[in-house]
């Protein structure tokens, strides 16, 4: 069974390169969500449900249960797929994105979710201003240029549609956690400015998932602490 890595926002599969280079297995796949370095299929509306359905279809193509790993929105989608299609999942790992009914979106997400305001914010996400925003959010310097260069108008449009579909994602997707497989893991930066570790703790309790806390690490653990994350994944896959 392969390992499938799912990126978040505003990322592409490249976010996983540091970790994939450190794990011993050679059967990993890092996918690009539609609009995030990949074409947007005709009729794709970029909602949270559309992305969940897309990910289900990607795993179905593999033809066997997978070890799935997600970061940020990739974590939310990983947890969702594991909840509604547990037959597709051998193990699941998520981080920097928890399904929880008490979570309130961070300030940038709220702006993206507001018609007009979100479009204005996206217009300003370019050049040095974009890099300053990413750096201020904790993206390390050695990953800054790659991430900024990936953000184009297609990605921005998909981000707005995704976030506007997900105002109440925590309460909407929480009930289906009762179906999730027991072989779960959460990897969390203790200094994550977008979602406190308390939500990871609540999700871990609900799903009986293993919780790996990374001290001195923020939201971007795939590029901030790839060695620690790779070690946690290897241990989890071996259980």
RAVEN-V64526 format. One record per residue. N is the residue number from 1. PSI is psi in whole degrees, -180 to 180 (none if undefined). BURIAL is b if it has 24 or more other C-alpha atoms within 12 Angstrom, else e. Layout:
[[N;PSI;BURIAL] [N;PSI;BURIAL]]
This chain:
[[1;130;e] [2;165;b] [3;130;b] [4;121;b] [5;131;b] [6;120;b] [7;178;b] [8;-146;b] [9;132;b] [10;88;b] [11;174;b] [12;-172;b] [13;-19;b] [14;-23;b] [15;-24;b] [16;-7;b] [17;-44;b] [18;-37;b] [19;-44;b] [20;-28;b] [21;-13;e] [22;-18;e] [23;152;b] [24;-27;e] [25;149;e] [26;11;e] [27;28;e] [28;150;b] [29;130;b] [30;113;b] [31;158;b] [32;125;b] [33;147;b] [34;129;b] [35;-9;b] [36;72;b] [37;6;b] [38;152;e] [39;154;e] [40;117;e] [41;153;e] [42;132;e] [43;-2;e] [44;123;e] [45;3;b] [46;27;b] [47;170;b] [48;-37;b] [49;-37;b] [50;-42;b] [51;-37;b] [52;-44;b] [53;-40;b] [54;-45;b] [55;-40;b] [56;-46;b] [57;-38;e] [58;-41;b] [59;-38;b] [60;-34;e] [61;-29;e] [62;-37;e] [63;8;e] [64;158;e] [65;144;b] [66;163;b] [67;108;b] [68;141;b] [69;128;b] [70;148;b] [71;137;b] [72;-125;b] [73;-30;b] [74;-31;b] [75;-45;b] [76;-43;b] [77;-38;b] [78;-48;b] [79;-39;b] [80;-48;b] [81;-42;b] [82;-28;b] [83;-39;b] [84;-19;b] [85;61;b] [86;-20;b] [87;-18;e] [88;-7;b] [89;128;b] [90;-54;b] [91;157;b] [92;144;b] [93;131;b] [94;160;b] [95;146;b] [96;18;b] [97;108;b] [98;139;b] [99;118;b] [100;132;b] [101;-19;e] [102;-4;e] [103;134;b] [104;129;e] [105;146;b] [106;168;e] [107;-42;e] [108;-41;b] [109;-41;b] [110;-38;e] [111;-44;e] [112;-33;b] [113;-10;b] [114;115;e] [115;136;e] [116;-56;e] [117;-46;e] [118;-42;b] [119;-40;e] [120;-43;e] [121;-44;b] [122;-36;b] [123;-32;e] [124;-9;e] [125;78;b] [126;157;e] [127;-140;e] [128;-33;e] [129;-41;e] [130;-47;b] [131;-38;b] [132;-39;e] [133;-43;e] [134;-42;b] [135;-42;e] [136;-27;e] [137;-3;b] [138;2;b] [139;124;b] [140;155;b] [141;-37;e] [142;-8;e] [143;-4;b] [144;-50;b] [145;-45;e] [146;-45;e] [147;-45;b] [148;-39;b] [149;-18;b] [150;-16;b] [151;107;b] [152;-177;b] [153;-34;e] [154;-46;e] [155;-43;b] [156;-43;b] [157;-42;b] [158;-37;b] [159;-46;b] [160;-46;b] [161;-41;b] [162;-49;b] [163;-34;b] [164;-22;b] [165;-8;b] [166;25;b] [167;-41;b] [168;32;e] [169;-36;b] [170;-49;b] [171;-30;e] [172;-37;e] [173;-14;b] [174;-46;b] [175;-31;e] [176;-3;b] [177;-19;b] [178;-19;e] [179;-4;e] [180;142;b] [181;152;b] [182;-17;b] [183;68;b] [184;159;b] [185;144;b] [186;134;b] [187;126;b] [188;130;b] [189;126;b] [190;-19;b] [191;23;e] [192;119;b] [193;-9;e] [194;-27;b] [195;113;b] [196;154;b] [197;-19;b] [198;-32;b] [199;-34;b] [200;-40;b] [201;-42;b] [202;-41;b] [203;-41;b] [204;-40;b] [205;-43;e] [206;-37;b] [207;-1;b] [208;34;e] [209;151;b] [210;136;b] [211;120;b] [212;116;b] [213;130;b] [214;109;b] [215;142;e] [216;15;e] [217;143;b] [218;-140;b] [219;-31;b] [220;50;b] [221;-28;b] [222;-29;b] [223;-16;b] [224;-36;b] [225;59;b] [226;-34;b] [227;-44;e] [228;-40;b] [229;-42;b] [230;-41;b] [231;-43;e] [232;-39;b] [233;-46;b] [234;-42;b] [235;-42;e] [236;-45;b] [237;-27;b] [238;-12;e] [239;none;e]]
